[in-house]
Amino acid sequence: MNPYLALGLATVAEVIGTSALKASDGFTRPGPALVVLVGYGIAFYCLGLVLRSVPMGLAYAIWSGLGIVLITAVGWVVYRQTIDLPGLLGMGLIVAGVLVIHLFSRSAGH
């Protein structure tokens, strides 16, 4: 499997798990709690596959950076949580940082 496809799957699974974590209401609701466990299980399995060929720092930067942006979008759409301009700017800086690492850093494994 392409490591970046696996990284995308890991990120989506983590976002699903985190979204279900909110819905689980402190693990008091069994359905969402099960989704949390399965989502995180898939996320970490896929991330383990990624780490076979992608440097750990780069993989984690992409996984966490993209996860922050996606979970914020889920919070906005599903849970009606708002984000202000400084929050949007901060997320933009996170995305910019991941791009700088991936495109320009020798530690990215180019």
N, C-alpha and C positions, 0 to 999 in steps of 0.2 A: 504494500500500500504506500502511496506517496506520503511522505512524512508531513507535508503541509496540509493534505487532506485529513490525515489523522489528527493534526493539530486543530483544524477547523471543527472536526467532530468532538474533540476533547473540549473545546471552548463552548460549543452549543450544548453539550451534555452538562457542563458545569453551570451554564446559565439556566438551564432547565432545573437542575438540582437546587440552585440558589433561589429561584422563583418559587419552587415548591417548598423550600424551607420557610419562607414567609407564610405560605398558605397552610403549612403544617401546624401553625399556632403553637410553637414550642413542643413539637412532636406529640401533640394531643389528638391530632387527626391522622388516623392510620394510612389513608390513601395518599395524601401528600407526603407523609413521612416515608413511605415506600418509594415514591418518586425521587425523593432526596437521595436515598441510599443507592438506588439504581443509577441515577444521574451522575453522582459522584464516583460510583464504581466504574462506569463507562469512561468518565473523564480521566480518571487516573490510569486506567488501562491504556487508553489511547495516548495519553501523555508519555507513558512508559515506552510505547512503541516509537514515538517521536524522538525520544532521547537516545535511541540507537544511532541516529544519524544527524541530528540537529544539535548544535551546542546548547547546553543547559541554560545558559543566560539568555540566549536569543529565544529559545522555546518558551521560557517562562515570561519573558518580556512581552512576547506576542500574545500568549495565553492570558496573562493577567490584564494587559492593556486592552485587548479586544473584549475580554470579559467585563471589565469595568464599563466600557461604553455600551455593550449590549444589555447588561443588567440594569443600567440606568435607563435605557430605552424601554425595557420591560416594566420597570417601576413607573415610568411616565405613562405608558399606554395602559397597562393592566391595573396598577394600583393608584393611578392619578397623582403620583408624587411629582412635585415640581423641581426644576433645577434652574438656578439663577445664572446670570452671566459669568460670574467668577467660576462656577462649577463647570460650565461649558468650556470656558477658556482653559481650565485645568485639564479637562479631558482632551482638549485639542493638543495641549502640551504632551500628554501621555502618548497620544498617537504619533505626534511628531518625534518624540524620543524613540519609540519603537522603529519608526522609519529610518531615523539616523543610524541606529544600531544596525539594522538590517542592510541598509544601502552603503554605508561608509565604513563600518568598523571591521577591522581584521578579525576581531574576536567572533564575528558572526559566521566564520567558517568559509569565507569566500575563497 
